[in-house]
Amino acid sequence: MRRTAFAALCLAAVATAGLTTGCQSGDDSADSKPKGPFAGLSGGQIVERSMKTTTGSSSLRMKGRVPDEESKGFIDIDMALDKQGRCAGSLSMNGQGKADLIRSGGTVYMKYDEKFLRAQSEGESKEDTDAAVDMLAGKWTKMAAKGQDAKDIASFCDLDTILGDMKDGDTEATRGKTTTVDGKPAIVLHEKDGEDDYTAHVATEGKPYLLRIDSGAKAKEQIHLAFSDFDRPVPADKPTGEIVDLDAL
């Protein structure tokens, strides 16, 4: 079954965790002569405009929460990324600490706090965990982006993959009400797949960017993502000071 555009974006957001999800297209149940923003356009036509504008962005900021298959928990993401593979932001696994991430060129830089390191060292001996904390907590590290240990991490920076999957979806959706997202006027669009439902918000002022997408309360995989800072430079400068070379250890 071919996924809708917004459902394809849901899938791309959790692709690094190896998850699958889908949404069927629904009939547009809006008034046949809607007024206000996007007057006269169906939900599908609004999606087409949003898809063209959003996928044409050279960069954006993605912030929110996606499921993590391995831990059966969630990953909180706040990441600016572009189509050149640069990114800068932070990750948190199940609310246990934080890791800062920068990808610039062929290198991935990460800085972990103590809580994150201890959570990720579960099952290791206290001695090994304490040693890792002493060596890495609060310090920038680096790895080659194409190295085995960095591949999954570097995938968070692949904007082309995320936007590319959005292009592959169908373009039908149901119009909803108008609202605001972080103070920006937006229209709500709905998709449904059986008992699962998905909601997207598209900007109604300026360019029709996708501003937010959420899975419904009954969806198997809970996804909540907001998008902003379109076409802004990504602050992916190499960190200053001492950097621990993990590839050399």
ZAFI-440954 format. One record per residue (C-alpha): residue number from 1; residue in three letters; x, y, z. Coordinates in steps of 0.25 Angstrom, whole numbers, plus 5000, padded with zeros to 4 digits. Layout:
NUM:ala:X:Y:Z $
...
***
This chain:
1:met:5000:5000:5000 $
2:arg:5006:5014:4996 $
3:arg:5007:5023:5008 $
4:thr:5002:5037:5008 $
5:ala:5013:5048:5008 $
6:phe:5012:5051:5023 $
7:ala:5012:5036:5027 $
8:ala:5024:5035:5019 $
9:leu:5031:5046:5027 $
10:cys:5026:5038:5040 $
11:leu:5033:5026:5034 $
12:ala:5046:5034:5031 $
13:ala:5047:5040:5045 $
14:val:5048:5026:5051 $
15:ala:5055:5019:5040 $
16:thr:5068:5020:5048 $
17:ala:5061:5011:5059 $
18:gly:5057:5001:5049 $
19:leu:5042:5004:5051 $
20:thr:5031:5003:5040 $
21:thr:5017:5010:5041 $
22:gly:5007:5014:5030 $
23:cys:4995:5022:5028 $
24:gln:4984:5021:5018 $
25:ser:4979:5033:5010 $
26:gly:4965:5038:5014 $
27:asp:4955:5045:5006 $
28:asp:4955:5060:5008 $
29:ser:4942:5063:5016 $
30:ala:4944:5078:5017 $
31:asp:4933:5088:5012 $
32:ser:4932:5088:4997 $
33:lys:4935:5103:4997 $
34:pro:4944:5105:5009 $
35:lys:4948:5119:5013 $
36:gly:4960:5126:5019 $
37:pro:4974:5120:5016 $
38:phe:4976:5111:5004 $
39:ala:4961:5114:5000 $
40:gly:4956:5105:4990 $
41:leu:4967:5095:4992 $
42:ser:4965:5081:4996 $
43:gly:4974:5074:5007 $
44:gly:4982:5067:4997 $
45:gln:4985:5080:4989 $
46:ile:4990:5087:5002 $
47:val:4999:5075:5004 $
48:glu:5004:5076:4990 $
49:arg:5008:5091:4993 $
50:ser:5014:5088:5006 $
51:met:5022:5076:5001 $
52:lys:5028:5084:4989 $
53:thr:5032:5095:4999 $
54:thr:5037:5087:5010 $
55:thr:5045:5077:5001 $
56:gly:5051:5089:4994 $
57:ser:5057:5094:5007 $
58:ser:5072:5094:5008 $
59:ser:5072:5092:5023 $
60:leu:5062:5091:5035 $
61:arg:5061:5089:5050 $
62:met:5054:5076:5055 $
63:lys:5050:5075:5069 $
64:gly:5041:5065:5076 $
65:arg:5040:5050:5080 $
66:val:5041:5037:5072 $
67:pro:5040:5023:5077 $
68:asp:5053:5015:5079 $
69:glu:5051:5000:5075 $
70:glu:5063:4995:5082 $
71:ser:5060:5000:5096 $
72:lys:5045:5000:5094 $
73:gly:5045:5014:5099 $
74:phe:5047:5028:5092 $
75:ile:5057:5037:5086 $
76:asp:5056:5052:5088 $
77:ile:5062:5060:5076 $
78:asp:5066:5075:5075 $
79:met:5074:5076:5062 $
80:ala:5077:5086:5051 $
81:leu:5081:5079:5038 $
82:asp:5083:5081:5024 $
83:lys:5085:5074:5010 $
84:gln:5100:5075:5011 $
85:gly:5100:5065:5023 $
86:arg:5103:5076:5033 $
87:cys:5096:5075:5046 $
88:ala:5096:5081:5060 $
89:gly:5087:5078:5072 $
90:ser:5084:5068:5083 $
91:leu:5079:5054:5086 $
92:ser:5073:5048:5099 $
93:met:5069:5033:5101 $
94:asn:5057:5031:5109 $
95:gly:5059:5044:5117 $
96:gln:5072:5039:5122 $
97:gly:5083:5049:5120 $
98:lys:5087:5057:5108 $
99:ala:5097:5055:5096 $
100:asp:5101:5067:5088 $
101:leu:5104:5064:5073 $
102:ile:5111:5071:5062 $
103:arg:5114:5066:5048 $
104:ser:5123:5074:5039 $
105:gly:5129:5068:5027 $
106:gly:5133:5054:5029 $
107:thr:5134:5055:5045 $
108:val:5123:5052:5055 $
109:tyr:5126:5060:5068 $
110:met:5118:5056:5081 $
111:lys:5118:5061:5096 $
112:tyr:5111:5052:5106 $
113:asp:5107:5056:5120 $
114:glu:5109:5046:5132 $
115:lys:5094:5042:5132 $
116:phe:5094:5038:5118 $
117:leu:5107:5030:5119 $
118:arg:5102:5022:5131 $
119:ala:5089:5019:5125 $
120:gln:5096:5014:5112 $
121:ser:5105:5006:5120 $
122:glu:5094:4998:5127 $
123:gly:5099:4983:5128 $
124:glu:5114:4987:5129 $
125:ser:5122:4986:5142 $
126:lys:5122:4998:5151 $
127:glu:5137:4999:5149 $
128:asp:5136:5000:5134 $
129:thr:5124:5010:5135 $
130:asp:5132:5019:5144 $
131:ala:5144:5018:5135 $
132:ala:5135:5022:5123 $
133:val:5129:5034:5131 $
134:asp:5143:5039:5135 $
135:met:5148:5038:5121 $
136:leu:5137:5044:5113 $
137:ala:5126:5051:5122 $
138:gly:5126:5066:5118 $
139:lys:5136:5065:5107 $
140:trp:5135:5065:5092 $
141:thr:5138:5053:5084 $
142:lys:5140:5050:5070 $
143:met:5138:5038:5060 $
144:ala:5139:5036:5045 $
145:ala:5125:5038:5040 $
146:lys:5126:5026:5031 $
147:gly:5132:5017:5042 $
148:gln:5123:5006:5048 $
149:asp:5121:5012:5061 $
150:ala:5116:5025:5055 $
151:lys:5107:5021:5044 $
152:asp:5094:5020:5052 $
153:ile:5098:5034:5059 $
154:ala:5101:5040:5046 $
155:ser:5087:5036:5040 $
156:phe:5081:5046:5049 $
157:cys:5087:5057:5039 $
158:asp:5082:5051:5026 $
159:leu:5072:5062:5022 $
160:asp:5071:5057:5008 $
161:thr:5066:5043:5013 $
162:ile:5055:5050:5022 $
163:leu:5050:5059:5011 $
164:gly:5052:5049:5000 $
165:asp:5042:5039:5007 $
166:met:5032:5051:5008 $
167:lys:5033:5052:4993 $
168:asp:5029:5038:4991 $
169:gly:5016:5038:4998 $
170:asp:5002:5040:4993 $
171:thr:4996:5054:4994 $
172:glu:4982:5052:5000 $
173:ala:4978:5057:5013 $
174:thr:4966:5063:5021 $
175:arg:4965:5078:5024 $
176:gly:4963:5082:5038 $
177:lys:4962:5095:5046 $
178:thr:4972:5106:5046 $
179:thr:4981:5108:5058 $
180:thr:4995:5113:5062 $
181:val:5008:5105:5064 $
182:asp:5018:5113:5072 $
183:gly:5010:5126:5069 $
184:lys:5010:5123:5054 $
185:pro:4996:5122:5047 $
186:ala:4994:5108:5042 $
187:ile:4983:5099:5036 $
188:val:4981:5085:5042 $
189:leu:4981:5072:5032 $
190:his:4977:5058:5036 $
191:glu:4981:5044:5031 $
192:lys:4975:5031:5036 $
193:asp:4980:5017:5036 $
194:gly:4970:5008:5042 $
195:glu:4969:5012:5057 $
196:asp:4982:5020:5055 $
197:asp:4981:5035:5052 $
198:tyr:4991:5045:5049 $
199:thr:4991:5060:5049 $
200:ala:4999:5070:5042 $
201:his:5000:5085:5042 $
202:val:5003:5094:5030 $
203:ala:5007:5109:5031 $
204:thr:4996:5118:5025 $
205:glu:5005:5131:5025 $
206:gly:5017:5132:5016 $
207:lys:5022:5119:5010 $
208:pro:5013:5107:5013 $
209:tyr:5024:5099:5021 $
210:leu:5020:5087:5029 $
211:leu:5021:5092:5043 $
212:arg:5017:5080:5052 $
213:ile:5013:5065:5051 $
214:asp:5007:5056:5062 $
215:ser:5002:5042:5063 $
216:gly:4989:5040:5070 $
217:ala:4987:5034:5084 $
218:lys:4984:5020:5079 $
219:ala:4996:5020:5068 $
220:lys:5005:5008:5071 $
221:glu:5017:5017:5070 $
222:gln:5016:5031:5076 $
223:ile:5022:5042:5068 $
224:his:5023:5056:5071 $
225:leu:5031:5065:5062 $
226:ala:5032:5080:5060 $
227:phe:5039:5087:5048 $
228:ser:5045:5101:5048 $
229:asp:5057:5109:5043 $
230:phe:5055:5106:5029 $
231:asp:5067:5110:5020 $
232:arg:5076:5115:5031 $
233:pro:5090:5112:5032 $
234:val:5093:5100:5041 $
235:pro:5103:5103:5053 $
236:ala:5112:5091:5050 $
237:asp:5125:5097:5054 $
238:lys:5136:5088:5059 $
239:pro:5136:5088:5074 $
240:thr:5148:5096:5081 $
241:gly:5157:5090:5091 $
242:glu:5161:5076:5094 $
243:ile:5154:5065:5086 $
244:val:5155:5051:5089 $
245:asp:5158:5042:5077 $
246:leu:5149:5030:5079 $
247:asp:5154:5023:5066 $
248:ala:5168:5023:5072 $
249:leu:5164:5017:5085 $
***
